[in-house]
Amino acid sequence: MTRMQESPGLQKGWSIFAAASGLVGSLLLAGCGLQKDIDVELPAYPPQLVVEGYLENNRIPRISVTQSVPYLAAPTPEIPKDVKVVLTLPNGRRDTLSFAPAINLSTNKGYTHTGRTRLVARPGDTFKLEAYDKQGRRVTGTATMPPTVPLDTVEWKFNDLSPAQRKAYVLARFQDPAATTDFYRFQVHRSTVASDPEVEYTPDDRLTNGQAITLGTSYQFEPSDTLFVTLYHLDRPYYQFLQSVQDARNSNGNPFAQPSAIKSTVEGGLGVFTILNYQRQRIILK
């Protein structure tokens, strides 16, 4: 069994509940004299290329290409150095990205390949990705930029408690398009978008198609906090990828959960390739 080597933004540890449950179960079995160690030989699977790419308008394209590792291997990214990455633009021009591993300081995510010029991406534009190496491994992906869904209003309100307990909630409103099935990702970051979000939802419009949608938080923010409120309009493959990642996190290390596979948006390997379209507002709570 192999696993996809996640980027720094996706890595999570074992859940405390699962670890505690496994410990209690082991102690009970040992107390009853029923504990028995069994060696399970895992089948060997050839490592696959793992692609992670999020294109944005007016940004230099950056793609991460690693390879999968055995399930019980150390969680250290394995970066193949002979992979060629080619990005096909909406006008048909092919751009070969340079191998230049680094960290994107604005997102705190690693990448292995980078372009030379900023992209021009508009709603409806389709990009193609191809990554291949000398071993014959080849990963392809196609993604279309979703339409823009404006973030109409962002507002906040403080509770009426004492200054020491004063907290604020945040509300964001937008209009869902009526003619399509739509998927969203809503995030609230504190201070910087390079950190993990304080709040994150991935709703769809099954029950709110064509309606004004309001997403909010609890009373959890301090006076003078600087927040970044972001609404992503997602395509279906990327939405399903996010859902499968969350399911895999929830089942990882939990003996009572069914294993969950990552639903890749690429073919020939593992990973995700998508075009981001989002609206973001920076607010200071006063």
Buried (B, 14 or more C-beta within 10 A) or exposed (E): EBBBBBBEEBEEEEBEEBEEBBEEEEEEEEEEEEEEEEEEEEEEEEBBBBBBBBBBBEBBBBBBBBBBBEEEEEEEBEBBEEBBBBBBBBEEEEBEBEBEBEEBEEBBBBBBBBBEEEBEBEBEBEBBBBBBBEEEBBBBBBBBBBEEBEBBEBEBEBEEEEEEEBBBBBBBBBEBEEEEEBBBBBBBBBEEBBEEBBBBEBBBBEEEBEEEBEBBBEBBBEEEBEBBBBBBBBBEBBBBBBBBBBBBBBBBBBEEBEEBEBBBBBEBBBBBBBBBBBBBEEBEBE
